[in-house]
């Protein structure tokens, strides 16, 4: 029952360091079981989603050891191909284990995965891809079983761009016999990062980060050490926090090249930014309302739509926010309206924001991971006190939120009750 207590309208200053990428970390953990060798991952964020994935892997027989910012994964004791159903229901990314378990054991049984409720996210593309690689599918009420004596390389044309489907099929194809081609693949930076890890382990992947990926199957993979890339969504969230509070902060340990579209849109809206090789600094700015449309990479990320919407409540003029990826991802704007924002929902995919409004502190509940961070930003902009409940949703993806924000002057505490 812990909550965040925030006192807003306080100046922020200083440096905030970006953690390792959540979405890259979860996929590397899943990929580690393609081998029976020890894998060491550094720059790993200590967040709830990583803990949930570790619990699932430990239940399967994998040994996990945490260091300060490292994790050691020893899959030698991997003993079963059916992850615990209650554990998988807590984590959407648990679906990423299906392919590696299928490739290792020739069989996997899993429950439907859990995760944020932000719209329909069916797993049909995953299952169709596994079938194309030669797996036989058996569907049950709340679970599925895949079986394959030997996976075979194939041409897979994705009808819809999906990051997790691209990554899952790329992992699975590493141990399939022959050549696999994935067409209309996603291009997010986490995909070439995963390919780099797999190639370091002996995989033969080409084209990761483009719409056309080829994987030449190998008999086995080794393992080794790997450093995670910085989290571009966390970096973008902190940049928008600095701009929304009209503060001068330095967002360090990030890769600006992963945020090219976001930075271009922010500059077009009047953001005063200093961009270095591995940092982005915000400065007091006169922001103008602007229009965004979320899109697959390299477009504007859906995961930054909520922080950007909060930012536009502080800009001058009107903004149109068009969410094209998930149909339920704008419903959090009702909470911003309670805080005094002038937002009109046109339909489940579009809202109009009239900027330049004063936000007031309120008692709120975080509906999901990214909207939760947006509410923190709103609370730090607002006059008075904001209480945010259901903070587990936020801590699923952001490590050490309170101490890191306090370090740049934010008045935020974690309280009980």
C-alpha positions in Angstrom: 0.0 0.0 0.0 3.0 2.3 -0.5 2.4 5.6 -2.3 4.3 8.6 -3.6 3.8 12.0 -1.9 4.9 14.8 -4.1 5.0 18.6 -3.5 5.1 20.3 -6.8 6.3 23.6 -8.3 9.8 23.2 -7.0 12.9 24.0 -9.1 14.9 21.0 -10.3 18.6 21.1 -11.0 21.5 18.7 -11.3 22.2 15.4 -13.1 20.1 12.3 -13.4 21.6 9.1 -14.8 19.6 6.8 -17.1 19.5 3.1 -16.1 19.9 0.2 -18.4 17.0 -0.5 -20.8 14.2 -2.5 -19.3 13.0 -3.8 -22.6 16.5 -4.9 -23.6 17.1 -6.5 -20.2 14.0 -8.7 -20.3 14.9 -10.1 -23.7 18.5 -10.8 -22.8 17.3 -12.8 -19.7 14.9 -14.8 -22.0 17.7 -15.3 -24.5 20.1 -16.6 -21.8 18.3 -19.9 -21.7 19.1 -20.7 -25.3 22.5 -21.8 -23.9 23.5 -23.8 -20.9 26.5 -21.5 -20.1 26.7 -18.7 -17.6 25.7 -15.2 -18.8 26.7 -12.0 -17.0 24.6 -8.9 -17.8 25.8 -5.5 -16.5 24.0 -2.1 -16.3 20.8 -4.0 -15.4 18.0 -2.0 -13.7 16.7 -3.3 -10.4 13.0 -3.0 -11.3 10.0 -5.1 -10.5 9.7 -6.5 -14.1 13.2 -7.9 -13.9 12.5 -9.4 -10.5 9.4 -11.1 -11.9 11.3 -12.5 -14.8 14.0 -13.8 -12.4 11.4 -15.5 -10.3 10.1 -17.3 -13.4 13.6 -18.4 -14.5 14.4 -19.6 -11.0 11.3 -21.7 -10.9 12.5 -23.3 -14.1 15.8 -24.2 -12.5 18.0 -21.3 -13.6 20.3 -19.9 -10.9 20.2 -16.1 -10.7 22.7 -13.9 -8.7 22.4 -10.1 -8.3 25.4 -7.8 -8.0 25.3 -4.1 -7.6 24.3 -3.4 -11.2 25.0 -6.8 -12.7 23.2 -10.2 -12.9 24.7 -13.6 -13.4 22.4 -16.2 -15.0 23.4 -19.9 -14.9 20.9 -21.9 -17.0 22.7 -25.3 -16.6 20.0 -26.5 -14.2 17.1 -25.6 -16.5 14.8 -28.5 -15.8 11.3 -27.9 -17.3 9.6 -26.3 -20.2 6.4 -25.1 -18.5 6.8 -21.8 -16.6 4.7 -21.4 -13.5 1.3 -20.1 -14.6 0.8 -17.7 -11.7 4.2 -16.1 -12.2 3.7 -15.7 -16.0 0.4 -14.0 -15.4 2.2 -11.2 -13.6 4.5 -10.3 -16.5 3.7 -9.6 -20.1 7.2 -10.2 -21.2 7.0 -13.8 -20.0 5.8 -14.6 -23.5 9.5 -14.1 -24.6 10.4 -17.4 -22.9 8.1 -19.5 -25.2 10.6 -19.4 -28.1 13.8 -20.2 -26.2 12.0 -23.0 -24.3 10.6 -24.5 -27.5 14.1 -24.3 -29.1 15.8 -26.0 -26.1 13.2 -28.7 -25.2 11.2 -29.1 -28.4 8.1 -28.3 -26.3 6.6 -25.5 -24.2 3.4 -25.0 -22.3 2.5 -21.5 -21.1 -0.4 -19.6 -19.7 -1.5 -16.3 -21.3 0.9 -13.6 -20.2 -0.1 -10.7 -17.9 1.1 -7.1 -17.9 -0.3 -3.5 -18.3 -3.9 -3.1 -19.4 -3.4 -0.6 -22.3 -5.4 -2.2 -25.0 -5.6 -5.5 -26.9 -2.2 -7.3 -27.2 -3.0 -10.7 -28.5 -0.2 -13.3 -28.9 -1.5 -14.7 -32.3 1.5 -13.3 -34.2 3.9 -15.2 -31.8 2.0 -18.4 -32.3 1.7 -18.0 -36.1 5.5 -17.4 -36.3 6.3 -20.5 -34.2 4.0 -22.6 -36.5 5.8 -21.2 -39.5 9.1 -22.5 -38.0 7.6 -26.0 -37.8 5.9 -26.1 -34.3 2.6 -27.7 -33.8 0.1 -25.7 -31.7 -2.4 -27.0 -29.1 -4.6 -24.3 -27.6 -6.4 -24.6 -24.3 -8.7 -22.3 -22.3 -6.0 -20.1 -20.8 -2.8 -21.6 -22.1 -1.1 -23.1 -25.1 1.3 -25.9 -25.9 3.9 -25.8 -28.7 5.7 -29.0 -29.9 8.4 -29.4 -32.5 10.8 -32.3 -33.0 13.1 -30.0 -35.0 12.5 -26.3 -35.9 13.1 -25.4 -39.5 14.1 -22.1 -40.9 11.4 -20.3 -42.9 10.4 -17.0 -44.4 8.2 -15.1 -42.0 6.3 -12.1 -43.2 4.8 -10.1 -40.3 1.4 -8.6 -41.1 2.0 -6.1 -38.4 5.2 -4.6 -37.0 5.8 -5.9 -33.5 8.9 -5.5 -31.4 8.4 -8.5 -29.1 7.3 -10.8 -32.0 10.4 -9.8 -34.0 12.7 -10.4 -31.0 11.0 -13.7 -30.1 11.2 -15.2 -33.5 14.8 -14.0 -33.9 15.8 -15.8 -30.7 13.9 -19.0 -31.7 15.4 -19.1 -35.2 18.9 -19.1 -33.8 18.6 -22.8 -33.1 16.4 -23.7 -36.0 17.8 -25.7 -38.9 18.5 -23.6 -42.0 17.9 -20.0 -42.9 15.1 -17.8 -41.4 14.0 -14.5 -42.9 11.8 -12.0 -41.0 10.2 -9.5 -43.2 8.5 -6.3 -41.9 10.6 -6.6 -38.7 10.6 -4.0 -36.1 13.6 -1.7 -35.9 13.8 -0.5 -32.3 17.3 -0.1 -30.8 16.6 -3.0 -28.5 16.5 -5.4 -31.4 20.1 -4.9 -32.7 21.1 -4.9 -29.0 19.6 -8.4 -28.6 21.2 -9.5 -31.9 24.6 -8.3 -30.7 24.2 -10.4 -27.6 23.2 -13.5 -29.6 25.9 -13.0 -32.2 28.5 -12.7 -29.4 27.1 -16.1 -28.3 27.7 -17.7 -31.7 24.4 -16.8 -33.5 24.4 -15.7 -37.2 22.0 -12.8 -37.4 22.2 -10.1 -40.1 20.0 -7.0 -40.7 18.8 -6.4 -37.1 17.6 -2.8 -36.9 16.2 -3.0 -40.4 12.9 -4.4 -41.7 14.6 -7.4 -43.2 16.4 -9.8 -40.7 18.1 -13.1 -41.6 19.1 -15.8 -39.1 21.2 -18.8 -40.1 20.6 -21.5 -37.5 23.4 -23.0 -35.5 23.6 -26.2 -33.4 24.3 -24.5 -30.1 25.0 -21.1 -28.5 27.5 -20.2 -25.8 27.2 -17.2 -23.4 29.4 -14.5 -21.9 29.3 -10.9 -20.7 27.0 -8.2 -22.0 26.4 -4.6 -21.1 22.9 -3.3 -21.6 22.2 -0.2 -23.6 20.6 2.8 -21.8 16.9 3.0 -21.5 15.7 5.5 -24.2 12.2 5.7 -22.7 13.5 6.6 -19.3 15.8 9.2 -20.9 12.9 10.7 -22.8 10.8 10.8 -19.7 13.4 12.7 -17.7 13.9 15.2 -20.6 10.2 15.9 -20.6 10.3 16.2 -16.8 13.0 18.9 -17.1 11.1 20.8 -19.7 7.7 20.5 -18.0 9.1 22.0 -14.8 11.1 24.6 -16.7 14.3 23.3 -15.1 17.9 22.9 -16.0 18.8 19.2 -15.6 21.3 16.9 -17.3 20.1 13.5 -18.4 23.3 11.5 -18.5 24.3 8.0 -19.6 21.9 8.0 -22.6 22.2 7.7 -26.4 20.7 10.7 -28.1 20.7 8.9 -31.5 18.0 6.6 -30.1 15.7 9.7 -29.6 16.2 11.5 -32.9 12.5 11.9 -33.7 11.6 12.8 -30.2 14.3 15.5 -30.0 13.3 16.9 -33.3 9.7 17.3 -32.2 10.7 18.8 -28.9 12.9 21.4 -30.6 10.1 22.2 -33.0 7.9 22.8 -29.9 10.5 25.3 -28.6 12.5 23.1 -26.3 15.9 24.5 -25.4 18.2 21.5 -25.3 21.9 20.9 -25.2 22.8 17.5 -26.8 26.1 15.8 -26.1 27.5 12.5 -27.1 26.0 10.7 -24.1 23.8 13.3 -22.4 20.9 15.7 -23.1 20.5 18.8 -20.9 17.2 20.7 -20.6 17.1 24.5 -20.1 14.2 26.9 -19.4 12.1 27.0 -22.6 9.1 28.7 -24.1 7.1 25.7 -25.3 4.4 25.8 -28.1 1.6 23.3 -28.5 2.3 20.8 -31.3 1.0 17.7 -32.8 2.4 14.2 -32.4 1.4 10.8 -33.8 2.9 7.7 -32.2 4.5 5.3 -34.5 6.9 2.3 -34.6 10.6 3.2 -34.4 12.0 5.5 -35.6 8.7 7.3 -35.1 7.5 8.9 -31.8 7.4 6.1 -29.2 4.0 5.2 -27.7 5.8 4.8 -24.4 6.6 8.5 -24.4 3.1 9.7 -25.4 1.9 10.1 -21.8 4.9 12.2 -20.6 4.6 14.3 -23.8 0.9 14.9 -23.1 1.8 16.3 -19.6 4.5 18.5 -21.2 1.9 19.9 -23.6 -0.4 21.0 -20.7 2.5 23.4 -19.9 3.0 24.6 -23.4 1.3 27.6 -25.0 -1.5 26.8 -27.4 -3.2 23.7 -28.6 -1.8 20.2 -29.1 -3.2 17.1 -30.8 -2.0 13.8 -29.4 -2.7 10.9 -31.7 -2.1 7.4 -30.2 -1.9 4.9 -33.1 -0.5 1.8 -31.3 -2.8 1.0 -28.4 -6.5 1.9 -28.3 -6.7 2.3 -24.5 -3.6 4.3 -23.8 -5.2 7.8 -23.5 -7.6 7.0 -20.7 -5.2 8.3 -18.1 -5.9 11.9 -19.4 -9.0 11.9 -17.1 -6.6 12.1 -14.2 -4.8 15.1 -15.7 -8.2 16.8 -16.1 -8.8 16.2 -12.4 -5.6 18.1 -11.8 -6.9 21.1 -13.9 -5.6 20.2 -17.4 -7.8 21.3 -20.3 -8.0 18.0 -22.3 -10.8 16.9 -24.7 -10.9 13.3 -25.8 -12.0 13.1 -29.4 -12.0 9.3 -29.5 -10.0 6.5 -27.9 -7.0 7.4 -30.1 -6.9 11.2 -30.0 -7.0 14.0 -27.5 -6.7 17.8 -27.8 -4.7 19.6 -25.1 -5.2 23.3 -24.5 -1.9 24.3 -23.0 -0.8 26.8 -20.4 -3.0 25.5 -17.6 -2.1 25.4 -13.9 -2.1 21.9 -12.6 -3.2 21.3 -9.0 -2.2 18.4 -6.7 -4.6 15.6 -6.3 -4.9 12.0 -5.0 -4.5 9.7 -8.0 -3.9 6.1 -8.9 -1.3 5.0 -11.4 -3.1 3.1 -14.2 0.0 1.6 -15.9 3.7 2.0 -16.1 4.1 4.9 -18.5 1.1 6.8 -17.4 2.4 6.4 -13.9 5.6 8.3 -14.8 3.5 10.9 -16.5 1.5 11.5 -13.3 4.8 11.9 -11.4 5.8 14.6 -13.9 2.3 16.2 -13.5 2.7 16.2 -9.8 6.1 17.9 -9.9 4.6 20.6 -12.1 1.4 21.0 -10.0 0.7 23.4 -7.2 0.3 21.7 -3.8 0.5 18.1 -2.9 -0.1 15.0 -5.1 -0.5 11.5 -3.8 0.0 8.7 -6.3 -1.2 5.2 -5.4 -0.6 1.8 -7.1 3.1 2.7 -7.5 4.0 -0.9 -8.2 3.0 -0.1 -11.8 5.7 2.6 -11.9 8.4 0.6 -10.2 7.9 -2.2 -12.7 10.0 -0.1 -15.1 11.7 2.7 -13.3 14.5 1.9 -10.7 15.0 3.9 -7.6 12.5 6.6 -8.6 12.4 8.5 -5.3 16.2 8.8 -4.5 17.0 9.7 -8.1 14.4 12.4 -8.4 15.2 13.8 -4.9 18.8 14.0 -6.1 17.8 16.7 -8.6 15.7 18.6 -6.1 12.3 16.9 -6.4 10.1 16.9 -3.3 9.0 13.3 -3.4 8.7 10.7 -0.7 7.5 7.1 -0.6 4.9 6.8 2.2 2.8 4.0 3.6 -1.0 3.8 4.1 
